[in-house]
Every structure is written in structure tokens, then in C-alpha cells.
Amino acid sequence: MAHITRRGGRRDLATVAHALAQWLSQQPGYAGAVIHALSRPEGAGLSNETYLFECQLGRRREALVLQVGPAAGGLFRDYDLGVMARVQQRIGEVSTVPVAKVRWFEADESVLGSPFYVMERVRGQVPSDNPSYHSGGWLAELPAAALAETWYSGIAAMVALHRLEPLADGFEFLIDAPWGMALDADPALRRIEQWREFMHWGASRPLPVIEAALDQLHDCRPPAVRPRVHWGDAKISNCVIEAQQVRALLDWELCGLSDPQEDLAFWLVLDWAQWRSLGLQRLPHLPSPQATVVYYAALAGQPQPHVLWWFKFGLVRLAIIYHRFFERRIEAGRLDAHQDLAALNPMCALLPEVLALEALP
């Protein structure tokens, strides 16, 4: 395996540039390719590493994106870069769902220390999570009608994704993906099992408040539906946007199969957490959660009666992810191992409020 210099748990830009240039020059038609302007965007996820770069071949210059597995211990247990690349490739082949075009997938870990793929960079802007887009920025500055159009463009893309048939459209490989499931599975039950397993793997101590929340949701889970293609990290800040239209859905590391209502609800809970947990005001002209569900249901041609259950489950998912993030900080020596992580976790503080909801907030 090639030696990849790491700084602060991430790869050194100079070594990435050198290894990537050597690899790229070996791809058909790219002999002599030169890499320019390699950079790592700030706030580009907590797990996979994302790099932007330009590739020059003669007079041709291409804007590309590198997605590579984490250099050190990741936030999640499983990183199947092959599935992440393949799902976007297949979506592009069989649908008009907006995704980036994947050029190459490399399974050989000797190049960068982990599998990776390279895709075309899609022109547009991505709303910010940090600082939250509710606190300002280009999305907040859009006129009311443009903001609603942007929001609903993301919902329309999600509906189109959920229309894809796992078998007929060639997504059977998602059954065995880390966040996949059998086509006759009960999505709500399987998700509870998967996230409980993940929590036990990633936690060094019991988490009674989250265990209790999962138990409560288990006892009132919705009826099973046939699983569909699942984005996994559905949120407006995982969308490339240009002229009020979503040009690409990003971040497929949690992709798999599930009830479509999980994606819809996670889009809503992530938006809610982006203002509620930070003490902000929601952008006043964003469509409400209720209006969003009505819009989704109209496009999908069927009601979405269990979004509230999936909203509650989505917050539990977030609490588990935050807990794993704090555990990683302890492992890295950046957080006292004796900290009360439940008290530190902002999503745990919101659990009682959300679990008691009788309607979307």
C-alpha cells in the first residue's frame, strides 16, 4: 500500500495530488493528465473525504470531484464506495433523477489508502449546514417564490428517485448494501434493528435515553411497505442548486432500500434540527413540513400517512450519529472520556419533545 501522509486524521493534500495524478494518467485517454487546484471543501461531511480538483489534458480542462473513504476510523462502520458509485451510475443510466456522473471507481486501496471514485463536478451552489442556512447566506437571500421553487425541486427529485423499481430498474445490489434490506422486509422494523446494531457498535457505554426511544418507536411502528431505492441522507444541503433547480443529489453513503417516507421525513427533520437545535428562526418563506408532505404526496400519487413516525425515527437516527461523533472525539483525545455524552448531545435534549408530537412541527 502506498504511504499516504495524514494530518489531523485526514490525508495530506500534496500526497493525494501526487497519487491521484499518477492514477489518473493510467486511465484510458488520460495519459499525461495534470491535476490543478486540488482542495478539500470546508464542512464537506463528517466521514468520506471529498476533494475538488481540475484535470487538464492538452487544452481540455475538466472540473472533477474525488470521493474517498475516511483515512482514519470513520463515523460509520461500513463504507462501501463501490455501492455509492454504482447507485449514482445506475440512476444516471435509467432515469432523469439529477446525480453527478461517475467517471471512475477504484477498488484498489493501495492508491489512496481506501477505495474511491471520481465524478464530474456539477455547476451550482450547495446550502450550508455550518453555519446553518437558516442563519443567512445565499439560500436565505432568495425571494420567497424562488426559495419555494428551490425547495420543491428537491422534493420532486426525491419523488422521481422513489419511483425507481429495485429489481426492474437494476438496483438489486442495494439489497445487500450496508443500509439495504430484503424486498419483503418490514422497513421500519429493519431500520430499528440496523440503527440499534450501529449504536451498540459505536458506543462505549449504554445509552438508555436512545434505547428507550427505539423501544417506543418499535411498539408503534407503521405497517410494512415494499422497500424502494433510498437516498439515505436526504436534505437540501445535500443538493447542488442552480437557477432554483436541483442539479444533483449528493452524499450516498447511507443509500440502500427503505420506505420512501424515511427520506421525506429525514429531509424535514434535518431542516427542523438546523434551526431548532441552534435557537434560530426558520426561514419564513420555506414551505412548511405539512405543505411539503402534501406536495410530495401529490407528485407521488399516493398519501404519505406515516411521515410523523419516520420524523421521530429520524431524530433518533441523528441522536445516534451525534453520539458516535462524540465517541470519535473521545477516541482522538479531544473530549474527556468522563463527559455525560447524553447531556452533551443536542438531539437527545430534543427527543422528549419530538416523541410526544402528534403532528409535524
N, C-alpha and C positions, 0 to 999 in steps of 0.2 A: 504494500500500500504506500502511495506517495505520502511524504510528510507534509501535512497541512498545518501551518502555523496558526495558533489560536490566540486571540487576545480577548480577555473578559468573557470567555466561553463561546466566542464566535470566531469565524475564520478571518484571517488577516487578508485584507483586500489585495495586497500585492501577490500573495501566493495563489489566491483564487484567480486573479487575472492571468498569471503565468500558466497555471494548469488548464484553465478554460481555453486559452488561446491555442495551446498545444493540441488539446482535444478537438477543438473546432476545425483546425487545419486538417484533421484526418477525416472529416466528414465529406462525402462526395460533393464535388463542386466548390469546396471551401478551402482548398489548398492556398496557403499564403494569406488567409484572412487575418486581419488585425483588429484587436479589441481596443476601443476607446471609452473613456468616461464611465468606467465601472464604479458603481456606487451602491450603497445599501440604504434604502429609504428609512428615515426615522419612523418608528412606530409601525413597521411592517410586520405585524404579527408577533406572537409570543413563542412560536415553535419552529416551523420551517423557516429557513433563511431565504430572503428574497433579494436579488441583485438586479439592478438595471444596467444595461450596457449597450454600446453601439458596435456593430460589426461592419468593418469596411473591407470590401472585396473589389479591388480596382476602383472604379468611380462610384460603385454602388455602396450605399451606407444604409444599414438596417437597424432599427431600434428593437431590441430584444429584452427578454426577462428570463432570468435564471431562478428556478426554484429548486432548492437542495435541502435534504434532511438536516436536522439540527446537528451541530458539531459536537455538542456535549449532550448530557441527558435532557431529553425533550420534555415538553409539557405533557404530552400524551404517551401512552405505552407503545402504540403501533403507528408507524409512518410508512404507508405503502405508496411511495411516489409513483409506482407503476400504475396503480389504480387511479391516482389523481390525474395523471397524464391521460390514461386511457379513457376515462369518463368524459373529459373535455374533447378528446379526439372524436369519440363516438357521437357526442352531442352535435358537434360540428358537421359530422357526416350525414346525420339522419334528420336534422331539424334546423329551425331558424332561431333557436334559443341562443342569445348572444353570449359567446365564450371566446376567449383568446385562442388563436390557432397554435397548437402544439407542434413544433418543428421536429424535435428530437427527444427521445427518452434514453437515458444511460443508466443501466443497472449495475455497472462495474463500480464498486466502491473505491477502487484504487485511484480514481481520478481526483475526486474531491472529498473522499472520506465517507461519503454516503451516496446513494442513488440520487439522480437529479433529472430534471427536464428543462428544456428551453422552449419558450413560446414567443410569439410576436407581441410586441407592446401595442396595446390598444390606445388610441388617442382619446383623451378626455381627462376628467378630474375625478378624484375619489374623496367623498366626505371624510372628515377627520373624526376619529374616536378620541384622540388625545392631542389638543383639547377637544372636548365634545362639540359636535356640530351645532348642538343647541346653544352653545355659548357664543357663537359667532362664526364668521368665515363665509366663503362664497355661497354655500348652500343657504345659509340664513339670510343672505342678501338678495336671494331671488324674489321677484314679485310673486304674489300669492298664487296666481294661476300657474306660473312656471314651476313653483315648488310642488304644487299638487300634481302637475303633469309628470314631473320627475319621479315622485313617489309612486304614482300609479304605473309608470313604465316598469319599475322594478317588480311590482305585483304581477303585471302582465307577463313578464319574463318568467316569473315563478310558475304561473299557471301553465304556460307553454311547456316548461320543464316537467311538470307533474302529469302532462298528457302522454308523455313517453311511456311505452309499454316495456317492462323489464325484459320480457322474452322476445316479443315480436320485433322490437327495435334494437336488440342485441346488447342488452345490459345485464345478461345473466351473470356476468362476472362479479356483479355487485352483491350477489347472494353471499359470497364468501369473503367480501371485503370486511375490514375491521369493524365497520358500523353497518354491515349488511345483516340480512336475516332471510330465512326461508320464505317462499312466496305464500305459504299457508300459515305463517306465524301471526301471532297477535302483536301488532306493533307496539302498543302501549306496554304490554307485559314484557316484551323483549327489551324495550328501551330501559325499563326499570332495572331489569337484570343486568344489562350491559353497563349502565352507569353505576350501579351498586358494585359490580365487579371492578370497574375502573377506580372507584373511590377506595375500595379495600386495597387495591394495588398501590395507589399513590399516597395513601395516608399512613402515617406512622403511629397514629393514635385513634381511638374511637371518635366518631362524630355523631353523638346522639341526636342533635337537632336535625341533621340531614337524614339520618336513618329513620327518624320519626316521620319526617316529611315524605320520604319514599314509601313508608308503610301506609300512610294516609292516602296517598295517591293510588297505591296498589289496590286499596279497598274500594275505590270509587272510579276505577278506570273505565274508559269508554268502550263500546263494543268494537270488536276487531273489524278492520277493513283490509282490503288487499293492498299490500305494500307497493309503493311506486318509487321511481327514482328520486333520491333525496339529496338536496344540496348540502345540508348539514350545518352551515354557518351562515344562514340567511340573514342579511342585514344590509341596510342602504350603504353602509360604509365598506361593504364588500362589492360595490358596483362601480364600474367606470362609466362616467356620465358625460355626455356631450350634447348640447342643444336640447336639454330636457329629456333626453332618451338614454336608457341604459344600453351601453355598447358591449359590456362584458360582465358576467358574473364571476367573481373571484373567490379564491380560497376554498378548495375542495378537499381539505384533509379530513373532514368528518363526513364525507359523502358515503352513501350506501343506499339502503332502502328503508322506507318508513311510511306511515300515514302522512299524506300531504299536509295535513293540518299542523304537523310538527314544524315544518319550515315556516308556514304562515305565522304560527304563534311565536316562533323564535324571532322572526323579524320584528314582531310587535314588542316582545319582552326586552329585546336588546335596545330598541328605541326608548322604551319606558325607563330602563335602567340608566340610559345615557343622560337622563335629566333628573330622575327621581333620586338616585343614589348620590348625586352631586349637589343637590339642593338648587337646581336650576329651574327655569320655566321652560316648558316645551315650546318649540317653535309654533307660534299661534296659527299659522296657515297650513301646517301639515294636516293631511286628512286624519281624522280620529281613528282609533282602533276599530270602532264599530263600523264606520264608513269603509274602512279598508276591508273588513271581512265581507261586507255587502258587495263591494266591488269585485273581490276575488270570487265570491260565490256566483255572481252574475256571469263572469267570464268562464268559470269552470262549468257552469250549467247545473250546479247542484249545491244544496246548502252545506254549511260547514258548522255543524251543531256542537262540536266538542273543542273548539278553539280555546275556550277558557281552561279546560283541563290541561291542554298542551301548554298554555301560557304558564300555569302553575308549575308544570313539569320543567318548562324552560328555565324558570328561575332557580329551581333545584339544580339543574344542569350547571347554571352559572355559578352557584354556590360551590359545587364540587370542583369546577375549573379554578375558581379563585383559591380554594383550599390547596389544590395541587400547586398553584403558583407560589403560595406562601411556603409550602413544604420545600419547593426548589430553592427558595431564598435561604431557608434554614440549612439545606444541604451545602449551599455555596458559602455559608458563614456570614450571610448578610442580614440574618434575623436571629434573634435569641430563640433557642430551642424551647425555652420555657414559656414563650408567649402563649396567651389564650387565643388560638387561631380562630375560633368561632366568634369571639368578640372583635377580632381584627377584620373579619370577613364582612364587607358591606352587604353582601347578598343574604347572609344569614340574618342580619338585622331586619331585612325586608320580608323574610319568609312568613312570619305570623300574619302580616298584613295581606300578603298575596294569597296564602292558603285559605283565608277567610272570605275572599272575594266571591260575590255572587254574580258579578258581571265584569266585563273587561274594564280596566281603569281608564 
